[in-house]
């Protein structure tokens, strides 16, 4: 059975040399033109993923500047406990991440906690709980605290020393895929339960889903499904961040860079598998 220490070592090694990984992205994707060979993304290491990072049509450096500015504004607003300002910056973060604000649970939660002036306190509470490995996360019940692909971005930026990664469907898919690759490289046939990372469907859903890292002998669950979906997503962010911090420390790189590499790896983890799909 693959254990945490072996997985961390595998990820650190994969920063410089990993299994070859590739996928093609649709021509309409804003990052299509940044890729050579007709939208084909191809890498042989996680650091290569970082060098080919693209979001909103921009590279890692450009996006990092945007995130740094949003992070600084959010931290200032949280220190002052300026609820309207915190809410405004949260919406800006969601816009950067391509997450709709209105007519969903994220917008409802932000609106409710702005009205009762608890938004800043709730963000800090979530940050405190998620930053400590093993801390019980029962407060993520979908009412008191929530967790999804939008809130993970807000909480991550509130952790100004990057204690927490943005754990979305792509990052979860990457961690799951890499955990299985690590398992196979060690000739194991199972993962420690902690390493069964959750992933989430892509917006353009296909079968088999391009984000599903499962294999015939290892099935990995999805994010945001079931009665305790908020708690499960929060647990994924908590533990995934813990692993990312350990890897980044081994490599002496910023955690955000490691997260960005995972984000690119996890866009599609099925095309490479070919007949195994």
Buried (B, 14 or more C-beta within 10 A) or exposed (E): EBBBEBBBBBBBBBBEEBBEBEBBBEEEBEBBEBBEEEBEBBBBBBBBBBEBBBBEEBBBEBBBEBBEEBBEBBBEBBEEEBBEBBBBBBBBBBEBBEBEBEEEBBBEBBBEBBEEEBBBBBBBBBBEBBBEEEEEBEBBBBEBBBBBBBBBBBBBBBBEEBBBBBBBBBBBBBBBBBBBBBBBBBEBEEBBEBBBBBBBBBEEEEEEBBBBBBBEEBEBBBBBEEEBBBBBBBBBBBBBBBBBBBBBEBBEBEBBBBBBBBBBBBBBBBBBEEEEE
